[in-house]
């Protein structure tokens, strides 16, 4: 698939929108409409340009944000779950543990012991 300069700018804009607020869960359709590009072009372009799928990128950004909040705030894990866009606490726990290799409570405890 070939991407025009306009397509690339739209794809970059999608990343900017995601980075601005990881608590929002955009559907591909909504995000594509918001930036003015077709959903197939958005999905393929994002993966080609950023070397990962759109939802993989969103999950990664959420996990980075969650780790930061665990280290730098006194928010509860449930509050962090909501702040990073997870509707269901159990989904957050599973995603965090899969990404970081340990549950959020243990992550927080380890960080605070070491710093």
N, C-alpha and C positions, 0 to 999 in steps of 0.2 A: 504494500500500500504506500502510495506517495503522499507526503504531507507538504502543504503549502506553508509559507511563512505565517499566514493567518492561523492555520491549524496549530502550528507550534506555539504561537502566542496563546491560543485558547487552552491548549494542554498545560502550559505553564500557569495560566490563570486558575485552572482547576486545582493545581498543587497549592497555589497561594490561598485559595478558598479553604482547602482542607487544613493547611497549616494555621490559618487564622483562628480556627475553633474546632478542635478535635471532638468536642462533645456533640456536634451535629452529625447526624448520619444521613448523607445524601444518597438517593438512589442514582444510578448511572443516568437514568432519564432526566431527573431533575437537574443534576449537575451539568449535563450536556446542554440542556435547554438554557440554563442560567448563563453559560459561557458562549453559547451560539455555535455549537458544533454538533454533528451527529453522534449518537451514542457509540456506534461501532468505531468511528474514527477516534473518539475519545479513549475508549478502552484500548484499542490497538496502539494508538499514538502514545498514550501514557506508558504502556509497557515498553514500547520501543525507546522512548526518550529517557525514561527514568529507570529502566531495567527491572521493573517489578510492576505487577498489576495494581490497579487503583485501590482495591480493598486491602491488598497486602500492605501497601504504603500507609493507608489509613490506620490499620491495626498496629503497624510499627510505630507510627507517630503517637498513637494512644498509649502504647506500652512505654515509650520514652517519657511521655508526660506523666504517666502514673508513677513511674520510678522517681521522677523529680519531685512529685507531690509527696510521695512516701518519705523521701529524704529531707525535704525542706518545709514541710508543713505539719500542722497538728490535726489535719483533717482525718476523719475516720476513713477506714477502707471503703465503707459504703458510700461516703461522700466523694471519695476519689473515683469510685466506680461510676457514679453519675456524672462527675466532672469530665470524665473521659469518654462519655457517650454510651455507656452500657446501661441498657434498660433493666437488665436482670443481673443482680449481684453475682449469681452463680456463674453466669457466662464470663463476667469479668475475672472471677477467681480462676476459672479454667484457662482463659486466654493469657492472663498474667503468668500463671505457673508454667504453661507451655512455652511462652516466650522467654522468660527469665530463668526457668529451671527450678524455681522455688516459689512458694506462696507469698503473697504480698506481706503478710504479717511477719514472716521470717525474713523477708527482704528488708523491711523496716528495722527489725531488731538487729540484724547483722550490720546494717549501715550505722545505726546509732551506737553500736558497741565499738565500731572501728573509727568513729570520728567524734 
